[in-house]
């Protein structure tokens, strides 16, 4: 087994995508991080093959978040919401509410993706 540090090679290239569900509606909160690091474990000495825009949590390797630094952007994706729900969510956020409180309104947090939108730097760390 081998352990590898996986980081973005360029700032503002780590994107955390949190999925929230209520009935047939799904919306996504995307936080952009200036920097971050993950530890990836492989079965042998071969470096992991992780490409741009690949979700680290479903890349086929054991992957653990070490840290994210300096959240520098936040976007909402309402593409999978009906018109009524989109309007409710837009008003909810315009009033200064946080997505952290959505469970109180019947929303469930689903999967989280961590995506590096540039070529990742991969360095062995257990030698």
N, C-alpha and C positions, 0 to 999 in steps of 0.2 A: 504494500500500500504506500501511497505517496500523498502528501498534502501540498496544495498550491494556493498562493494568493492570487485572487482575480480582482482586478480593478479597472475602471475606465482609463483609457489613455488620454482622454481629453476632458476638461472640466464641463460641468453641467450636462453630463451624458448618462447619468443613472436615473432611471424612471421607475418609481414605485406606483403600481396600478392596483388599487383596492376596489373590488367589485361589491356592490350592494344590491340586494334583491328585495322586492316586495311584490308578491303576486307574479304577474307576467312582466313586470318592469325590472330593468337592470340599469344602473348607472355606475360610472367609474370615476373615482377620484384619482387623479394622477399628480403625484408630487415629484418634482425634479430636484435632485440633489447635486450639489456642486462636486462632491467626491464621495466615495464609499469603497468598501472592501468586503470580499467574501473569502471563505476558506472552502476549497473544493478538494474532495478526496477521490483518488483514482485507485483502481485495483492493482496497478503496476506502475512502473516508472514513466509511462507515456503521459505527456501533458494532456489535460482535457481539451477536447475540441469544442469550443464555445464561440459562436459567431455573433456578429452584430445583430441586435434586435431579438436575440433569443432569450426566453424567460429562464433565468438561472434556476428557479425552483422546479422547472420541469425539463431540464436539459439532459437528464439521464445520469447525473452524478450526484453524490451526496454533497449538498451545498449548504453552508451555514453563513448567515450574515454576521460580519464582525462589527461594522459600523457604517453609518451614513452621516455625512457632515454637511451642514449648512443648506437646509432646504431653501431653494431659491425660486420656486415657482409652484403653483398649484392650479390645475385645470379640472373642469368637470365635463364629462361626456354623457349626454342625455340621449344619444342615438337610439338606445334600446328601450326608451320610455314612451308611453303614449302622450298625447298632447296635454291632457289634464294633469298628469303626473309631472311632466316637464315644467308646466306653469307653476305647480305647487312648489317644486324644488327650487326653481329660480327665485320665487318670492321668499322662500325659507332662507336661502343664502343671502339675498339682498337685505334681509332684516338683521343680518349679522350672526345668524346661527351657524353652528359647526356640524360637520358630518359626524363628529364623535357622538352627537346626541340623537342620531336618527333611529336608533333602536327603540327609543321612547315613542316613536311614531310608526312602529311596525316594520321597520327595515331590518334585514339580516345581513351581516357582513359575510361575504363569500370568500373566494380565492383572492390571493394577493400575488401579483407578478412583480419580479424585479428584472428590469431590462437595461442592458448597456447598449446605448445607441451609437457606439463607435467600436473600433477594434479594441478588445480587452487586452490589458497587460497581464500575462500569466507567468508567475515566478514560483519555482519550487521553494518551499519554506521549511521542510523537515530534514534537510541533509545535514 
